[in-house]
Amino acid sequence: MRKQDLENVKIISDAMQEIDTLATSLIKRPEDALLICAALMAITRQRYIETLGPSQTSFVFQAVIDSFEFMNALEKEMTEPVTIH
């Protein structure tokens, strides 16, 4: 793996941990969890649109949908839970 690739993975990993910690801290009641998910989705969508534009963003979200379909099919064959990250 190239040095830049490792640096990018580190940035992603650090951001995921920091965002997850913040998101978890915002959940005060069980029903808050989906509200926080909605907020994260809206922010993610907006960041992609600002960075890639609407057309490319639709490809990114389609890839996410495809990954859910893949994981659902895979989980039917597995005895252990499967995670993407």
LINMOMO-V407489 format. One record per backbone hydrogen bond with DSSP energy under -1.0 kcal/mol. CO is the residue of the C=O (numbers start at 1). NH is the residue of the N-H. Records with the same first field share a line. If there is no record, write none. Layout:
CO: NH, NH
//
This chain:
2: 6
3: 7
4: 8
5: 9
6: 10
7: 11
8: 12
9: 13
10: 14
11: 15
12: 16
13: 17
14: 18
15: 19
16: 20
17: 21
18: 22
19: 23
20: 24
21: 25
22: 26
24: 27
29: 32
30: 33
32: 36
33: 37
34: 38
35: 39
36: 40
37: 41
38: 42
39: 43
40: 44
41: 45
42: 46
43: 47
44: 48
45: 49
46: 50
47: 51
48: 52
49: 53
53: 57
54: 58
55: 59
56: 60
57: 61
58: 62
59: 63
60: 64
61: 65
62: 66
63: 67
64: 68
65: 69
66: 70
67: 71
68: 72
69: 73
70: 74
71: 75
72: 76
74: 77
//
